[in-house]
Amino acid sequence: MIDFFLESYKNAPLWHIVLEFLVFVFGILSVWFAKKENIWVYPTGLIATVISVYLLYVAGYIGDMIINAYFSIMSIYGWWVWAKGGTVEDNLPITRTNLNEKIIGLILFFVTVFVVFGIYKYFDYEIKNDNYVDMISSGIFFAGMWYMARKKIENWTLWIIGDIIVVPLYAYRGLGMLSLQYLIFTILAISAYLEWRKILDSKKQLS
């Protein structure tokens, strides 16, 4: 197992390995801060996604690159939304999605899948089986990131589903550190969902 993960790094430039390690560390920090409703979720996440855009572009994984570019933009948007209240008490509360927000999430999913597919076609990339998986996970993550910016608890459900999909995907592609990162993301996302649900339940009891 260890040899499988290390094999892909034998011919990789040292600075690429360092960059992937930074993505690993800041990505995990970002999910941890998200779980705690800490605004540092966004600056740490922004560092991870910007570096990922470059690494995935070099590797030729266009779908993953696009979603990380989107994450970078949404990190700035989410940072602004979470911070605009000015105080902890005024900050955006955790809530569940309403019907309109569910529809928006569904639209984001399908639009993302079609856009990523169109980009592969436009740049004349060969679409392999793993690229279709990539498109689906991209759609899930796009919707999840928007829900995260609005502090909707359903964002964690989408992160869990998406993380479970990409763990074997990145392992298959030889990106061992990213595969391990998303495995940790899955565990953190489950923990975060349970923690956010407790917060919602406690608010119901007080109302």
C-alpha positions in Angstrom: 0.0 0.0 0.0 2.8 2.4 1.0 4.7 1.5 -2.2 1.6 2.2 -4.3 1.3 5.7 -2.9 5.0 6.5 -3.1 5.6 5.2 -6.6 3.9 8.1 -8.3 6.2 10.6 -6.5 9.5 9.0 -7.6 9.9 11.2 -10.7 8.0 14.2 -9.4 9.9 17.5 -8.8 10.6 18.1 -5.1 8.8 21.5 -5.2 5.6 19.8 -6.6 5.7 17.4 -3.7 6.1 20.3 -1.3 3.2 22.1 -3.0 1.0 19.0 -2.7 1.9 18.7 0.9 0.9 22.4 1.5 -2.5 21.6 -0.2 -2.8 18.6 2.2 -2.2 20.7 5.3 -4.2 23.8 4.5 -7.0 21.7 3.0 -7.4 19.8 6.3 -7.2 23.0 8.3 -9.9 24.5 6.2 -12.3 21.7 6.8 -11.5 21.8 10.5 -12.2 25.5 10.7 -15.5 25.0 8.7 -16.6 22.4 11.3 -16.0 24.9 14.1 -17.8 27.7 12.1 -14.5 29.6 12.2 -14.0 32.2 9.4 -10.4 30.9 8.9 -12.0 28.2 6.8 -11.8 30.6 3.9 -8.2 32.0 3.9 -6.8 28.5 4.6 -9.0 27.0 1.9 -8.0 29.7 -0.5 -4.3 28.8 -0.2 -5.1 25.1 -0.8 -7.3 25.7 -3.8 -5.0 28.2 -5.6 -2.1 25.8 -5.3 -4.4 23.0 -6.5 -5.4 24.9 -9.6 -1.7 25.0 -10.7 -1.0 21.3 -9.8 -4.1 20.0 -11.5 -3.4 22.1 -14.6 0.1 20.7 -14.9 -1.4 17.1 -14.4 -4.0 17.8 -17.1 -7.0 17.2 -14.9 -9.2 20.0 -16.3 -12.4 19.1 -14.3 -10.6 19.1 -11.0 -8.7 22.3 -12.0 -12.0 24.1 -12.8 -13.6 23.1 -9.5 -10.6 24.4 -7.5 -10.7 27.7 -9.4 -14.4 27.9 -8.5 -13.5 27.0 -4.9 -11.1 29.9 -4.9 -13.8 32.3 -6.1 -16.4 30.9 -3.6 -13.9 31.2 -0.8 -13.7 34.9 -1.3 -17.5 35.1 -1.6 -18.0 32.9 1.5 -15.4 34.9 3.4 -17.4 38.1 2.7 -20.8 36.5 3.6 -19.5 35.0 6.9 -17.7 38.2 7.9 -20.2 40.9 7.0 -22.2 40.6 10.3 -19.3 42.1 12.2 -19.8 40.2 15.4 -20.2 36.5 16.3 -23.8 37.1 17.3 -24.7 38.7 14.0 -22.9 36.3 11.8 -24.8 34.0 9.4 -26.5 31.2 11.4 -26.6 27.5 10.4 -29.8 26.6 8.7 -31.3 24.0 6.5 -32.0 24.6 2.8 -35.5 25.5 1.7 -37.1 24.3 -1.6 -35.7 27.1 -3.7 -32.2 26.5 -2.4 -32.5 22.8 -3.1 -33.5 23.6 -6.7 -30.5 26.0 -7.0 -28.2 23.3 -5.7 -29.6 20.8 -8.3 -29.2 23.4 -11.1 -25.6 24.1 -10.0 -24.9 20.3 -10.2 -26.2 19.8 -13.7 -24.8 23.1 -15.1 -21.3 22.1 -13.7 -21.4 18.7 -15.2 -22.3 20.1 -18.6 -19.8 22.9 -18.4 -16.9 20.6 -17.5 -17.9 18.2 -20.2 -18.0 21.1 -22.7 -14.6 22.3 -21.7 -13.1 18.8 -22.2 -14.7 18.8 -25.7 -13.6 22.4 -26.5 -9.9 21.7 -25.7 -10.2 18.3 -27.4 -9.2 16.3 -24.4 -9.8 12.6 -24.5 -12.6 11.8 -22.1 -11.8 8.6 -20.1 -14.0 6.8 -17.6 -12.4 8.6 -14.7 -13.2 12.0 -16.3 -16.9 11.2 -16.1 -16.5 10.5 -12.4 -14.6 13.8 -12.2 -17.5 15.6 -13.8 -20.0 14.2 -11.3 -17.9 14.9 -8.3 -17.3 18.5 -9.6 -21.1 19.0 -9.7 -21.5 17.7 -6.2 -18.7 20.0 -4.9 -19.9 23.0 -6.7 -23.3 22.8 -5.0 -21.7 21.9 -1.7 -19.5 25.0 -1.8 -22.4 27.3 -2.4 -24.3 25.7 0.5 -21.2 26.2 2.6 -21.1 29.9 1.8 -24.7 30.2 3.0 -24.1 28.0 6.1 -26.6 25.3 5.0 -26.1 22.0 6.9 -26.7 20.1 3.6 -23.2 21.2 2.5 -21.8 18.5 4.7 -24.0 15.8 3.1 -22.7 16.8 -0.3 -19.0 16.9 0.9 -19.3 13.4 2.3 -20.7 12.0 -0.9 -18.2 13.8 -3.1 -15.3 12.9 -0.8 -16.2 9.2 -0.9 -16.2 9.4 -4.7 -12.8 11.1 -5.1 -10.8 9.1 -2.6 -10.5 6.1 -5.0 -10.4 8.5 -8.0 -7.2 10.3 -6.8 -5.6 7.0 -5.7 -6.3 5.6 -9.2 -4.6 8.7 -10.7 -1.5 8.2 -8.5 -2.2 11.3 -6.4 -1.7 9.6 -3.1 -1.5 12.6 -0.9 -4.7 14.0 -2.3 -6.5 10.7 -1.9 -5.4 10.5 1.8 -6.5 14.1 2.2 -10.0 13.4 1.0 -10.2 10.4 3.2 -9.5 12.6 6.2 -12.0 15.1 4.7 -14.7 12.4 4.7 -14.1 11.7 8.4 -14.1 15.5 9.3 -17.2 16.1 7.2 -19.1 13.4 9.0 -18.0 14.8 12.3 -18.9 18.4 11.2 -22.4 17.3 10.0 -23.1 15.8 13.5 -21.8 18.9 15.2 -23.8 21.3 13.0 -26.9 19.1 13.5 -26.5 19.4 17.3 -26.3 23.2 17.0 -29.5 23.2 14.9 -31.3 20.9 17.4 -30.3 23.1 20.3 -31.7 26.2 18.5 -35.0 24.3 18.0 -35.2 23.5 21.7 -34.6 27.2 22.6 -37.2 28.5 20.1 
